[in-house]
Amino acid sequence: LGIAYGRDLSNDSIRRKRDEDVPDVFEAFYDIRLLSNVRVGFSLQSLDNFSETILGIRVKTEFNMTPLERE
């Protein structure tokens, strides 16, 4: 489980040319293990003074591609 906040994360010179506000991002995320080699993560991001919200789902798996060593 985690939370994060970021501010002023984009290109400052481009933002000044467009007369845009300073961007901010808030994120909350959670990750759970389903199996020994499979994890699922969920995240909720809110951008630009909470005017845009994005829900994300991530699946991560790990496996060994090398053959087992024989003794």
N, CA, C and O atoms as a Tripos MOL2 file, in Angstrom:
@<TRIPOS>MOLECULE
protein
  284   283    71     0     0
PROTEIN
NO_CHARGES

@<TRIPOS>ATOM
      1 N           0.8600   -1.1720    0.0000 N.3       1 LEU1
      2 CA          0.0000    0.0000    0.0000 C.3       1 LEU1
      3 C           0.8990    1.2250    0.0000 C.2       1 LEU1
      4 O           1.8990    1.2680    0.7170 O.2       1 LEU1
      5 N           0.5500    2.2030   -0.7890 N.am      2 GLY2
      6 CA          1.3500    3.4140   -0.8070 C.3       2 GLY2
      7 C           0.5750    4.5940   -1.3490 C.2       2 GLY2
      8 O          -0.4420    4.4420   -2.0260 O.2       2 GLY2
      9 N           1.0790    5.7630   -1.0380 N.am      3 ILE3
     10 CA          0.5280    7.0030   -1.5960 C.3       3 ILE3
     11 C           1.6950    7.8650   -2.0570 C.2       3 ILE3
     12 O           2.8050    7.7640   -1.5340 O.2       3 ILE3
     13 N           1.4280    8.7040   -3.0320 N.am      4 ALA4
     14 CA          2.4670    9.5790   -3.5630 C.3       4 ALA4
     15 C           1.8420   10.8860   -4.0180 C.2       4 ALA4
     16 O           0.6740   10.9330   -4.4050 O.2       4 ALA4
     17 N           2.6340   11.9410   -3.9640 N.am      5 TYR5
     18 CA          2.2010   13.2420   -4.4630 C.3       5 TYR5
     19 C           3.3730   13.8620   -5.2100 C.2       5 TYR5
     20 O           4.5020   13.8570   -4.7180 O.2       5 TYR5
     21 N           3.1080   14.3900   -6.3870 N.am      6 GLY6
     22 CA          4.1490   15.0500   -7.1720 C.3       6 GLY6
     23 C           3.6580   16.3920   -7.6630 C.2       6 GLY6
     24 O           2.4730   16.5680   -7.9480 O.2       6 GLY6
     25 N           4.5730   17.3340   -7.7620 N.am      7 ARG7
     26 CA          4.2210   18.6760   -8.2300 C.3       7 ARG7
     27 C           5.3310   19.1720   -9.1360 C.2       7 ARG7
     28 O           6.5080   18.8900   -8.9110 O.2       7 ARG7
     29 N           4.9440   19.9130  -10.1620 N.am      8 ASP8
     30 CA          5.9280   20.4970  -11.0750 C.3       8 ASP8
     31 C           6.7450   19.4050  -11.7640 C.2       8 ASP8
     32 O           7.9740   19.4560  -11.7850 O.2       8 ASP8
     33 N           6.0380   18.4090  -12.3310 N.am      9 LEU9
     34 CA          6.7160   17.2670  -12.9320 C.3       9 LEU9
     35 C           6.8740   17.3640  -14.4440 C.2       9 LEU9
     36 O           7.4100   16.4370  -15.0510 O.2       9 LEU9
     37 N           6.4350   18.4340  -15.0680 N.am     10 SER10
     38 CA          6.5200   18.5190  -16.5250 C.3      10 SER10
     39 C           7.5390   19.5810  -16.9400 C.2      10 SER10
     40 O           8.1730   20.2140  -16.0970 O.2      10 SER10
     41 N           7.6810   19.7610  -18.2420 N.am     11 ASN11
     42 CA          8.6340   20.7030  -18.8060 C.3      11 ASN11
     43 C           8.1940   22.1390  -18.5220 C.2      11 ASN11
     44 O           7.1790   22.5970  -19.0470 O.2      11 ASN11
     45 N           8.9470   22.8350  -17.7030 N.am     12 ASP12
     46 CA          8.5860   24.1820  -17.2560 C.3      12 ASP12
     47 C           8.5050   25.1900  -18.3980 C.2      12 ASP12
     48 O           7.5970   26.0210  -18.4180 O.2      12 ASP12
     49 N           9.4360   25.1320  -19.3500 N.am     13 SER13
     50 CA          9.4300   26.1190  -20.4410 C.3      13 SER13
     51 C           8.2100   25.9590  -21.3480 C.2      13 SER13
     52 O           7.6330   26.9550  -21.7820 O.2      13 SER13
     53 N           7.8150   24.7310  -21.6360 N.am     14 ILE14
     54 CA          6.6180   24.5010  -22.4610 C.3      14 ILE14
     55 C           5.3740   24.9750  -21.7240 C.2      14 ILE14
     56 O           4.4860   25.5800  -22.3250 O.2      14 ILE14
     57 N           5.3040   24.7030  -20.4280 N.am     15 ARG15
     58 CA          4.1390   25.1100  -19.6430 C.3      15 ARG15
     59 C           4.0020   26.6290  -19.6090 C.2      15 ARG15
     60 O           2.8900   27.1490  -19.6950 O.2      15 ARG15
     61 N           5.1330   27.3550  -19.4850 N.am     16 ARG16
     62 CA          5.0530   28.8290  -19.4690 C.3      16 ARG16
     63 C           4.5940   29.3790  -20.8090 C.2      16 ARG16
     64 O           3.8460   30.3560  -20.8460 O.2      16 ARG16
     65 N           5.0260   28.7720  -21.9120 N.am     17 LYS17
     66 CA          4.6000   29.2210  -23.2440 C.3      17 LYS17
     67 C           3.0940   29.0470  -23.4230 C.2      17 LYS17
     68 O           2.4470   29.8650  -24.0780 O.2      17 LYS17
     69 N           2.5480   28.0100  -22.8570 N.am     18 ARG18
     70 CA          1.1180   27.7300  -22.9850 C.3      18 ARG18
     71 C           0.3030   28.3960  -21.8840 C.2      18 ARG18
     72 O          -0.9230   28.2870  -21.8740 O.2      18 ARG18
     73 N           0.9580   29.0770  -20.9640 N.am     19 ASP19
     74 CA          0.3130   29.7480  -19.8330 C.3      19 ASP19
     75 C          -0.5390   28.7690  -19.0270 C.2      19 ASP19
     76 O          -1.6940   29.0500  -18.7040 O.2      19 ASP19
     77 N           0.0540   27.6120  -18.7110 N.am     20 GLU20
     78 CA         -0.6460   26.5810  -17.9480 C.3      20 GLU20
     79 C          -0.2310   26.6300  -16.4860 C.2      20 GLU20
     80 O           0.8510   27.1110  -16.1510 O.2      20 GLU20
     81 N          -1.0980   26.1290  -15.6250 N.am     21 ASP21
     82 CA         -0.8010   26.0330  -14.1990 C.3      21 ASP21
     83 C           0.2540   24.9570  -13.9450 C.2      21 ASP21
     84 O           0.5570   24.1390  -14.8130 O.2      21 ASP21
     85 N           0.7970   24.9830  -12.7420 N.am     22 VAL22
     86 CA          1.7480   23.9540  -12.3350 C.3      22 VAL22
     87 C           0.9810   22.6470  -12.1340 C.2      22 VAL22
     88 O           0.0450   22.6060  -11.3350 O.2      22 VAL22
     89 N           1.3590   21.5820  -12.8400 N.am     23 PRO23
     90 CA          0.6290   20.3310  -12.7030 C.3      23 PRO23
     91 C           0.9380   19.6370  -11.3770 C.2      23 PRO23
     92 O           2.0390   19.7520  -10.8400 O.2      23 PRO23
     93 N          -0.0460   18.9220  -10.8670 N.am     24 ASP24
     94 CA          0.1840   18.1060   -9.6890 C.3      24 ASP24
     95 C          -0.4780   16.7490   -9.9050 C.2      24 ASP24
     96 O          -1.4280   16.6100  -10.6750 O.2      24 ASP24
     97 N           0.0540   15.7560   -9.1990 N.am     25 VAL25
     98 CA         -0.4210   14.3850   -9.3340 C.3      25 VAL25
     99 C          -0.5000   13.7650   -7.9460 C.2      25 VAL25
    100 O           0.4360   13.8820   -7.1550 O.2      25 VAL25
    101 N          -1.6150   13.1060   -7.6520 N.am     26 PHE26
    102 CA         -1.7620   12.3300   -6.4260 C.3      26 PHE26
    103 C          -2.0180   10.8880   -6.8430 C.2      26 PHE26
    104 O          -2.8000   10.6360   -7.7600 O.2      26 PHE26
    105 N          -1.3650    9.9450   -6.1800 N.am     27 GLU27
    106 CA         -1.5520    8.5350   -6.5180 C.3      27 GLU27
    107 C          -1.6490    7.6940   -5.2520 C.2      27 GLU27
    108 O          -0.8980    7.8930   -4.2980 O.2      27 GLU27
    109 N          -2.5860    6.7500   -5.2600 N.am     28 ALA28
    110 CA         -2.6990    5.7380   -4.2100 C.3      28 ALA28
    111 C          -2.6190    4.3920   -4.9140 C.2      28 ALA28
    112 O          -3.2520    4.1900   -5.9500 O.2      28 ALA28
    113 N          -1.8430    3.4720   -4.3540 N.am     29 PHE29
    114 CA         -1.6740    2.1880   -5.0150 C.3      29 PHE29
    115 C          -1.6080    1.0580   -3.9950 C.2      29 PHE29
    116 O          -1.2300    1.2560   -2.8400 O.2      29 PHE29
    117 N          -1.9880   -0.1370   -4.4570 N.am     30 TYR30
    118 CA         -2.0060   -1.3180   -3.6150 C.3      30 TYR30
    119 C          -1.6230   -2.5120   -4.4710 C.2      30 TYR30
    120 O          -2.0310   -2.6010   -5.6290 O.2      30 TYR30
    121 N          -0.8540   -3.4180   -3.9230 N.am     31 ASP31
    122 CA         -0.3430   -4.5620   -4.6550 C.3      31 ASP31
    123 C          -0.5530   -5.8220   -3.8130 C.2      31 ASP31
    124 O          -0.2250   -5.8360   -2.6270 O.2      31 ASP31
    125 N          -1.1020   -6.8870   -4.4240 N.am     32 ILE32
    126 CA         -1.3150   -8.1380   -3.6850 C.3      32 ILE32
    127 C          -0.7310   -9.3120   -4.4710 C.2      32 ILE32
    128 O          -0.6750   -9.2890   -5.7000 O.2      32 ILE32
    129 N          -0.3050  -10.3240   -3.7470 N.am     33 ARG33
    130 CA          0.2130  -11.5500   -4.3530 C.3      33 ARG33
    131 C          -0.9430  -12.5490   -4.4810 C.2      33 ARG33
    132 O          -1.5720  -12.9200   -3.4900 O.2      33 ARG33
    133 N          -1.2090  -12.9760   -5.7240 N.am     34 LEU34
    134 CA         -2.2520  -13.9860   -5.9500 C.3      34 LEU34
    135 C          -1.6780  -15.3910   -5.8640 C.2      34 LEU34
    136 O          -2.2580  -16.2690   -5.2240 O.2      34 LEU34
    137 N          -0.5380  -15.6000   -6.5090 N.am     35 LEU35
    138 CA          0.1690  -16.8750   -6.4870 C.3      35 LEU35
    139 C           1.6310  -16.5850   -6.1840 C.2      35 LEU35
    140 O           2.0130  -15.4230   -6.0460 O.2      35 LEU35
    141 N           2.4450  -17.6160   -6.0790 N.am     36 SER36
    142 CA          3.8560  -17.3860   -5.7500 C.3      36 SER36
    143 C           4.5760  -16.5780   -6.8200 C.2      36 SER36
    144 O           5.5650  -15.9110   -6.5130 O.2      36 SER36
    145 N           4.1120  -16.6170   -8.0680 N.am     37 ASN37
    146 CA          4.7720  -15.8630   -9.1380 C.3      37 ASN37
    147 C           3.8440  -14.8670   -9.8500 C.2      37 ASN37
    148 O           4.1820  -14.3960  -10.9360 O.2      37 ASN37
    149 N           2.6910  -14.5380   -9.2700 N.am     38 VAL38
    150 CA          1.7450  -13.5950   -9.8810 C.3      38 VAL38
    151 C           1.3070  -12.5670   -8.8400 C.2      38 VAL38
    152 O           0.8600  -12.9130   -7.7470 O.2      38 VAL38
    153 N           1.4480  -11.2890   -9.2110 N.am     39 ARG39
    154 CA          0.9960  -10.1790   -8.3630 C.3      39 ARG39
    155 C           0.0300   -9.3130   -9.1680 C.2      39 ARG39
    156 O           0.1620   -9.1960  -10.3860 O.2      39 ARG39
    157 N          -0.9350   -8.7110   -8.4890 N.am     40 VAL40
    158 CA         -1.8800   -7.7890   -9.1170 C.3      40 VAL40
    159 C          -1.8190   -6.4720   -8.3500 C.2      40 VAL40
    160 O          -1.8550   -6.4500   -7.1200 O.2      40 VAL40
    161 N          -1.7270   -5.3910   -9.0900 N.am     41 GLY41
    162 CA         -1.6670   -4.0730   -8.4650 C.3      41 GLY41
    163 C          -2.7710   -3.1710   -8.9800 C.2      41 GLY41
    164 O          -3.1730   -3.2530  -10.1400 O.2      41 GLY41
    165 N          -3.2510   -2.3160   -8.1030 N.am     42 PHE42
    166 CA         -4.2860   -1.3420   -8.4510 C.3      42 PHE42
    167 C          -3.7630    0.0440   -8.1130 C.2      42 PHE42
    168 O          -3.1000    0.2270   -7.0930 O.2      42 PHE42
    169 N          -4.0540    1.0120   -8.9580 N.am     43 SER43
    170 CA         -3.6410    2.3800   -8.6570 C.3      43 SER43
    171 C          -4.7510    3.3530   -9.0460 C.2      43 SER43
    172 O          -5.5180    3.1110   -9.9790 O.2      43 SER43
    173 N          -4.8140    4.4370   -8.3190 N.am     44 LEU44
    174 CA         -5.7550    5.5100   -8.5870 C.3      44 LEU44
    175 C          -4.9540    6.7960   -8.6370 C.2      44 LEU44
    176 O          -4.3440    7.1900   -7.6430 O.2      44 LEU44
    177 N          -4.9510    7.4560   -9.7940 N.am     45 GLN45
    178 CA         -4.2120    8.7020   -9.9780 C.3      45 GLN45
    179 C          -5.1910    9.8410  -10.2140 C.2      45 GLN45
    180 O          -6.1870    9.6940  -10.9220 O.2      45 GLN45
    181 N          -4.8860   10.9640   -9.6120 N.am     46 SER46
    182 CA         -5.6790   12.1650   -9.8170 C.3      46 SER46
    183 C          -4.7330   13.2670  -10.2810 C.2      46 SER46
    184 O          -3.7120   13.5250   -9.6430 O.2      46 SER46
    185 N          -5.0740   13.9120  -11.3850 N.am     47 LEU47
    186 CA         -4.1920   14.8860  -12.0280 C.3      47 LEU47
    187 C          -4.8190   16.2780  -12.0360 C.2      47 LEU47
    188 O          -6.0400   16.4250  -11.9880 O.2      47 LEU47
    189 N          -3.9660   17.2860  -12.0970 N.am     48 ASP48
    190 CA         -4.3810   18.6780  -12.3120 C.3      48 ASP48
    191 C          -5.5200   19.1090  -11.3900 C.2      48 ASP48
    192 O          -6.6480   19.3210  -11.8370 O.2      48 ASP48
    193 N          -5.2170   19.2330  -10.1200 N.am     49 ASN49
    194 CA         -6.1870   19.6620   -9.1120 C.3      49 ASN49
    195 C          -7.4200   18.7630   -9.0670 C.2      49 ASN49
    196 O          -8.5420   19.2410   -8.9020 O.2      49 ASN49
    197 N          -7.2000   17.4700   -9.2150 N.am     50 PHE50
    198 CA         -8.2560   16.4570   -9.1500 C.3      50 PHE50
    199 C          -9.3040   16.6040  -10.2590 C.2      50 PHE50
    200 O         -10.4360   16.1490  -10.0980 O.2      50 PHE50
    201 N          -8.9400   17.2300  -11.3750 N.am     51 SER51
    202 CA         -9.8900   17.3830  -12.4760 C.3      51 SER51
    203 C          -9.9300   16.1450  -13.3680 C.2      51 SER51
    204 O         -10.8810   15.9670  -14.1290 O.2      51 SER51
    205 N          -8.9150   15.2880  -13.2870 N.am     52 GLU52
    206 CA         -8.8630   14.0730  -14.0970 C.3      52 GLU52
    207 C          -8.4280   12.9180  -13.1930 C.2      52 GLU52
    208 O          -7.4500   13.0370  -12.4550 O.2      52 GLU52
    209 N          -9.1550   11.8040  -13.2550 N.am     53 THR53
    210 CA         -8.8490   10.6430  -12.4190 C.3      53 THR53
    211 C          -8.6740    9.4130  -13.3030 C.2      53 THR53
    212 O          -9.4530    9.1880  -14.2290 O.2      53 THR53
    213 N          -7.6400    8.6170  -13.0070 N.am     54 ILE54
    214 CA         -7.3080    7.4370  -13.7930 C.3      54 ILE54
    215 C          -7.1880    6.2380  -12.8540 C.2      54 ILE54
    216 O          -6.4940    6.3050  -11.8390 O.2      54 ILE54
    217 N          -7.8700    5.1380  -13.1970 N.am     55 LEU55
    218 CA         -7.7630    3.8950  -12.4530 C.3      55 LEU55
    219 C          -6.8880    2.9490  -13.2600 C.2      55 LEU55
    220 O          -7.1070    2.7660  -14.4580 O.2      55 LEU55
    221 N          -5.9030    2.3490  -12.6130 N.am     56 GLY56
    222 CA         -4.9990    1.4340  -13.3020 C.3      56 GLY56
    223 C          -4.9780    0.0710  -12.6450 C.2      56 GLY56
    224 O          -5.1030   -0.0510  -11.4270 O.2      56 GLY56
    225 N          -4.8190   -0.9570  -13.4700 N.am     57 ILE57
    226 CA         -4.6780   -2.3330  -12.9900 C.3      57 ILE57
    227 C          -3.4440   -2.9160  -13.6710 C.2      57 ILE57
    228 O          -3.2590   -2.7710  -14.8800 O.2      57 ILE57
    229 N          -2.6010   -3.5800  -12.8760 N.am     58 ARG58
    230 CA         -1.3460   -4.1140  -13.3880 C.3      58 ARG58
    231 C          -1.2130   -5.5710  -12.9240 C.2      58 ARG58
    232 O          -1.4990   -5.8910  -11.7700 O.2      58 ARG58
    233 N          -0.7800   -6.4390  -13.8300 N.am     59 VAL59
    234 CA         -0.5020   -7.8330  -13.4970 C.3      59 VAL59
    235 C           0.9780   -8.0720  -13.7670 C.2      59 VAL59
    236 O           1.4880   -7.7480  -14.8390 O.2      59 VAL59
    237 N           1.6590   -8.6460  -12.7760 N.am     60 LYS60
    238 CA          3.0880   -8.9160  -12.9080 C.3      60 LYS60
    239 C           3.3270  -10.3980  -12.6570 C.2      60 LYS60
    240 O           2.8060  -10.9620  -11.6950 O.2      60 LYS60
    241 N           4.1110  -11.0220  -13.5200 N.am     61 THR61
    242 CA          4.4470  -12.4210  -13.3370 C.3      61 THR61
    243 C           5.9430  -12.6080  -13.4970 C.2      61 THR61
    244 O           6.6010  -11.8520  -14.2120 O.2      61 THR61
    245 N           6.4670  -13.5970  -12.8420 N.am     62 GLU62
    246 CA          7.8850  -13.9320  -12.9410 C.3      62 GLU62
    247 C           8.0030  -15.4220  -13.1910 C.2      62 GLU62
    248 O           7.2810  -16.2210  -12.5940 O.2      62 GLU62
    249 N           8.9180  -15.7940  -14.0750 N.am     63 PHE63
    250 CA          9.1780  -17.2040  -14.3100 C.3      63 PHE63
    251 C          10.6200  -17.3690  -14.7470 C.2      63 PHE63
    252 O          11.2300  -16.4480  -15.2890 O.2      63 PHE63
    253 N          11.1510  -18.5450  -14.5050 N.am     64 ASN64
    254 CA         12.5310  -18.8560  -14.8190 C.3      64 ASN64
    255 C          12.5780  -19.5290  -16.1860 C.2      64 ASN64
    256 O          11.9620  -20.5750  -16.3890 O.2      64 ASN64
    257 N          13.3030  -18.9350  -17.1130 N.am     65 MET65
    258 CA         13.3870  -19.4910  -18.4680 C.3      65 MET65
    259 C          14.6000  -20.4040  -18.6390 C.2      65 MET65
    260 O          14.7710  -21.0040  -19.7000 O.2      65 MET65
    261 N          15.4270  -20.5180  -17.6310 N.am     66 THR66
    262 CA         16.5900  -21.3920  -17.7350 C.3      66 THR66
    263 C          16.2180  -22.7910  -17.2450 C.2      66 THR66
    264 O          15.4550  -22.9340  -16.2890 O.2      66 THR66
    265 N          16.7500  -23.8100  -17.8910 N.am     67 PRO67
    266 CA         16.4190  -25.1740  -17.4380 C.3      67 PRO67
    267 C          17.0120  -25.4590  -16.0590 C.2      67 PRO67
    268 O          17.9990  -24.8460  -15.6530 O.2      67 PRO67
    269 N          16.4040  -26.3820  -15.3630 N.am     68 LEU68
    270 CA         16.9110  -26.7770  -14.0480 C.3      68 LEU68
    271 C          18.2620  -27.4650  -14.2010 C.2      68 LEU68
    272 O          18.4740  -28.2400  -15.1340 O.2      68 LEU68
    273 N          19.1460  -27.1830  -13.3040 N.am     69 GLU69
    274 CA         20.4620  -27.8220  -13.3380 C.3      69 GLU69
    275 C          20.3360  -29.2360  -12.7950 C.2      69 GLU69
    276 O          19.6210  -29.4710  -11.8210 O.2      69 GLU69
    277 N          21.0270  -30.1710  -13.4210 N.am     70 ARG70
    278 CA         21.0310  -31.5630  -12.9620 C.3      70 ARG70
    279 C          22.3460  -31.8370  -12.2700 C.2      70 ARG70
    280 O          23.4010  -31.3830  -12.7130 O.2      70 ARG70
    281 N          22.2800  -32.5680  -11.2010 N.am     71 GLU71
    282 CA         23.4970  -32.8790  -10.4620 C.3      71 GLU71
    283 C          24.0100  -34.2480  -10.7960 C.2      71 GLU71
    284 O          25.0340  -34.6720  -10.2590 O.2      71 GLU71
@<TRIPOS>BOND
     1     1     2 1
     2     2     3 1
     3     3     4 2
     4     3     5 am
     5     5     6 1
     6     6     7 1
     7     7     8 2
     8     7     9 am
     9     9    10 1
    10    10    11 1
    11    11    12 2
    12    11    13 am
    13    13    14 1
    14    14    15 1
    15    15    16 2
    16    15    17 am
    17    17    18 1
    18    18    19 1
    19    19    20 2
    20    19    21 am
    21    21    22 1
    22    22    23 1
    23    23    24 2
    24    23    25 am
    25    25    26 1
    26    26    27 1
    27    27    28 2
    28    27    29 am
    29    29    30 1
    30    30    31 1
    31    31    32 2
    32    31    33 am
    33    33    34 1
    34    34    35 1
    35    35    36 2
    36    35    37 am
    37    37    38 1
    38    38    39 1
    39    39    40 2
    40    39    41 am
    41    41    42 1
    42    42    43 1
    43    43    44 2
    44    43    45 am
    45    45    46 1
    46    46    47 1
    47    47    48 2
    48    47    49 am
    49    49    50 1
    50    50    51 1
    51    51    52 2
    52    51    53 am
    53    53    54 1
    54    54    55 1
    55    55    56 2
    56    55    57 am
    57    57    58 1
    58    58    59 1
    59    59    60 2
    60    59    61 am
    61    61    62 1
    62    62    63 1
    63    63    64 2
    64    63    65 am
    65    65    66 1
    66    66    67 1
    67    67    68 2
    68    67    69 am
    69    69    70 1
    70    70    71 1
    71    71    72 2
    72    71    73 am
    73    73    74 1
    74    74    75 1
    75    75    76 2
    76    75    77 am
    77    77    78 1
    78    78    79 1
    79    79    80 2
    80    79    81 am
    81    81    82 1
    82    82    83 1
    83    83    84 2
    84    83    85 am
    85    85    86 1
    86    86    87 1
    87    87    88 2
    88    87    89 am
    89    89    90 1
    90    90    91 1
    91    91    92 2
    92    91    93 am
    93    93    94 1
    94    94    95 1
    95    95    96 2
    96    95    97 am
    97    97    98 1
    98    98    99 1
    99    99   100 2
   100    99   101 am
   101   101   102 1
   102   102   103 1
   103   103   104 2
   104   103   105 am
   105   105   106 1
   106   106   107 1
   107   107   108 2
   108   107   109 am
   109   109   110 1
   110   110   111 1
   111   111   112 2
   112   111   113 am
   113   113   114 1
   114   114   115 1
   115   115   116 2
   116   115   117 am
   117   117   118 1
   118   118   119 1
   119   119   120 2
   120   119   121 am
   121   121   122 1
   122   122   123 1
   123   123   124 2
   124   123   125 am
   125   125   126 1
   126   126   127 1
   127   127   128 2
   128   127   129 am
   129   129   130 1
   130   130   131 1
   131   131   132 2
   132   131   133 am
   133   133   134 1
   134   134   135 1
   135   135   136 2
   136   135   137 am
   137   137   138 1
   138   138   139 1
   139   139   140 2
   140   139   141 am
   141   141   142 1
   142   142   143 1
   143   143   144 2
   144   143   145 am
   145   145   146 1
   146   146   147 1
   147   147   148 2
   148   147   149 am
   149   149   150 1
   150   150   151 1
   151   151   152 2
   152   151   153 am
   153   153   154 1
   154   154   155 1
   155   155   156 2
   156   155   157 am
   157   157   158 1
   158   158   159 1
   159   159   160 2
   160   159   161 am
   161   161   162 1
   162   162   163 1
   163   163   164 2
   164   163   165 am
   165   165   166 1
   166   166   167 1
   167   167   168 2
   168   167   169 am
   169   169   170 1
   170   170   171 1
   171   171   172 2
   172   171   173 am
   173   173   174 1
   174   174   175 1
   175   175   176 2
   176   175   177 am
   177   177   178 1
   178   178   179 1
   179   179   180 2
   180   179   181 am
   181   181   182 1
   182   182   183 1
   183   183   184 2
   184   183   185 am
   185   185   186 1
   186   186   187 1
   187   187   188 2
   188   187   189 am
   189   189   190 1
   190   190   191 1
   191   191   192 2
   192   191   193 am
   193   193   194 1
   194   194   195 1
   195   195   196 2
   196   195   197 am
   197   197   198 1
   198   198   199 1
   199   199   200 2
   200   199   201 am
   201   201   202 1
   202   202   203 1
   203   203   204 2
   204   203   205 am
   205   205   206 1
   206   206   207 1
   207   207   208 2
   208   207   209 am
   209   209   210 1
   210   210   211 1
   211   211   212 2
   212   211   213 am
   213   213   214 1
   214   214   215 1
   215   215   216 2
   216   215   217 am
   217   217   218 1
   218   218   219 1
   219   219   220 2
   220   219   221 am
   221   221   222 1
   222   222   223 1
   223   223   224 2
   224   223   225 am
   225   225   226 1
   226   226   227 1
   227   227   228 2
   228   227   229 am
   229   229   230 1
   230   230   231 1
   231   231   232 2
   232   231   233 am
   233   233   234 1
   234   234   235 1
   235   235   236 2
   236   235   237 am
   237   237   238 1
   238   238   239 1
   239   239   240 2
   240   239   241 am
   241   241   242 1
   242   242   243 1
   243   243   244 2
   244   243   245 am
   245   245   246 1
   246   246   247 1
   247   247   248 2
   248   247   249 am
   249   249   250 1
   250   250   251 1
   251   251   252 2
   252   251   253 am
   253   253   254 1
   254   254   255 1
   255   255   256 2
   256   255   257 am
   257   257   258 1
   258   258   259 1
   259   259   260 2
   260   259   261 am
   261   261   262 1
   262   262   263 1
   263   263   264 2
   264   263   265 am
   265   265   266 1
   266   266   267 1
   267   267   268 2
   268   267   269 am
   269   269   270 1
   270   270   271 1
   271   271   272 2
   272   271   273 am
   273   273   274 1
   274   274   275 1
   275   275   276 2
   276   275   277 am
   277   277   278 1
   278   278   279 1
   279   279   280 2
   280   279   281 am
   281   281   282 1
   282   282   283 1
   283   283   284 2
@<TRIPOS>SUBSTRUCTURE
     1 LEU1         2 RESIDUE 1 A LEU
     2 GLY2         6 RESIDUE 1 A GLY
     3 ILE3        10 RESIDUE 1 A ILE
     4 ALA4        14 RESIDUE 1 A ALA
     5 TYR5        18 RESIDUE 1 A TYR
     6 GLY6        22 RESIDUE 1 A GLY
     7 ARG7        26 RESIDUE 1 A ARG
     8 ASP8        30 RESIDUE 1 A ASP
     9 LEU9        34 RESIDUE 1 A LEU
    10 SER10       38 RESIDUE 1 A SER
    11 ASN11       42 RESIDUE 1 A ASN
    12 ASP12       46 RESIDUE 1 A ASP
    13 SER13       50 RESIDUE 1 A SER
    14 ILE14       54 RESIDUE 1 A ILE
    15 ARG15       58 RESIDUE 1 A ARG
    16 ARG16       62 RESIDUE 1 A ARG
    17 LYS17       66 RESIDUE 1 A LYS
    18 ARG18       70 RESIDUE 1 A ARG
    19 ASP19       74 RESIDUE 1 A ASP
    20 GLU20       78 RESIDUE 1 A GLU
    21 ASP21       82 RESIDUE 1 A ASP
    22 VAL22       86 RESIDUE 1 A VAL
    23 PRO23       90 RESIDUE 1 A PRO
    24 ASP24       94 RESIDUE 1 A ASP
    25 VAL25       98 RESIDUE 1 A VAL
    26 PHE26      102 RESIDUE 1 A PHE
    27 GLU27      106 RESIDUE 1 A GLU
    28 ALA28      110 RESIDUE 1 A ALA
    29 PHE29      114 RESIDUE 1 A PHE
    30 TYR30      118 RESIDUE 1 A TYR
    31 ASP31      122 RESIDUE 1 A ASP
    32 ILE32      126 RESIDUE 1 A ILE
    33 ARG33      130 RESIDUE 1 A ARG
    34 LEU34      134 RESIDUE 1 A LEU
    35 LEU35      138 RESIDUE 1 A LEU
    36 SER36      142 RESIDUE 1 A SER
    37 ASN37      146 RESIDUE 1 A ASN
    38 VAL38      150 RESIDUE 1 A VAL
    39 ARG39      154 RESIDUE 1 A ARG
    40 VAL40      158 RESIDUE 1 A VAL
    41 GLY41      162 RESIDUE 1 A GLY
    42 PHE42      166 RESIDUE 1 A PHE
    43 SER43      170 RESIDUE 1 A SER
    44 LEU44      174 RESIDUE 1 A LEU
    45 GLN45      178 RESIDUE 1 A GLN
    46 SER46      182 RESIDUE 1 A SER
    47 LEU47      186 RESIDUE 1 A LEU
    48 ASP48      190 RESIDUE 1 A ASP
    49 ASN49      194 RESIDUE 1 A ASN
    50 PHE50      198 RESIDUE 1 A PHE
    51 SER51      202 RESIDUE 1 A SER
    52 GLU52      206 RESIDUE 1 A GLU
    53 THR53      210 RESIDUE 1 A THR
    54 ILE54      214 RESIDUE 1 A ILE
    55 LEU55      218 RESIDUE 1 A LEU
    56 GLY56      222 RESIDUE 1 A GLY
    57 ILE57      226 RESIDUE 1 A ILE
    58 ARG58      230 RESIDUE 1 A ARG
    59 VAL59      234 RESIDUE 1 A VAL
    60 LYS60      238 RESIDUE 1 A LYS
    61 THR61      242 RESIDUE 1 A THR
    62 GLU62      246 RESIDUE 1 A GLU
    63 PHE63      250 RESIDUE 1 A PHE
    64 ASN64      254 RESIDUE 1 A ASN
    65 MET65      258 RESIDUE 1 A MET
    66 THR66      262 RESIDUE 1 A THR
    67 PRO67      266 RESIDUE 1 A PRO
    68 LEU68      270 RESIDUE 1 A LEU
    69 GLU69      274 RESIDUE 1 A GLU
    70 ARG70      278 RESIDUE 1 A ARG
    71 GLU71      282 RESIDUE 1 A GLU
